Amino acid sequence: MPAELIDGKAIAASIRDEVAHDVATLTARGVVPGLTVVLVGDDGASATYVGAKEKASVAAGMAGSTLRYPAGITQEELLRVLSRLNADPTVHGILVQMPLPKHIDPDTIIRHIVPEKDVDGFHPVNVGKLLIGHTDGFVSCTPAGVIELLTRSGVETRGADAVIVGRSNIVGKPMAALLVQARAGGDATVTVCHSRSRDLGAHTRRADILIVAAGRANMITGDMIKAGAVVIDVGMNHVPDATRAKGTRLVGDVHFDSAVHVASKITPVPGGVGPMTIAMLLRNTVRAARQASGISTR
């Protein structure tokens, strides 16, 4: 029997409805949550993604704006932009779209955003709060979205063997930190696999929850998955497909056609984890506005 599909679009829509309710409550009290996205250069994929963020912000009733700068902007100029945004009380969330041009150090840029407005959850202060279990910081949007997918789909993480494939600062490491926390959506026994892991299949085949974020198309096949496991595919890879108008199609890091007959629940690509990232960004921004204003929306 094929696995149940975890509908990321539907779950993300529910979260965005909750966000819109909170935005309305704050707006009625005189606080309009504001998200500013900074885009440097003319990368097409980044521009599309940034446009989607701005559109989603406005749809939720937030003040969403995008600041666009040429690829030649200096690091010092960009830092000055961020300083202005840090000091602007109408801006509650700041996001600098990655990747940046090679002459700009992303770590310096991330560290310059005040932690209270770092709704991407990448500042060392927010990463540190996550690791020690504090809940007043911001968590990276994709792993936070994965936890929502699990909990809202009725997946029990407590006591589960969770295996994460990929150790990036954006997904793998914060994902592990979330799953190991002593609270709802956590209490799992966590293994993190990476490019130096020996016998990857031996690890993935014992996972009750398998989360794959390695950036390699179709690398996890059905024979590498435990029967009845929950599979979360974070991957987004474009592979050649002559039948498509663009000549490519989007696939995940999991070979869906073989995995769907082994797993109990699985996220599709597209339509799984992807929609959750923007939904969690909006939720982080509303929480930033709430914390800055001291107004409760619940």
Buried (B, 14 or more C-beta within 10 A) or exposed (E): EEBBBBBBBEBBEEBBEBBBBBBEBBBEEEBBBBBBBBBBBEBEEBBEBBEEBBEBBEEBBBBBBBBEBEEEBEBEEBEEBBEEBBEEEEBBBBBBBBEBBEEBEEEEBBBBBBBBBBBBBBBEBBBEBBBEEEEEBBBBBBBBBBBBBBBBBEBBBEEBBBBBBBBBEBBBBBBBBBBBBEEEBBBBBBBBBEEEBEEBEEBBBEBBBBBBBBBBBBBBBBEBBBEEBBBBBBBBBBEEEEEEEEEEBBBBBBBBEBBBEBBBBBBBBBBBBBBBBBBBBBBBBBBBBBEBBEBEBE
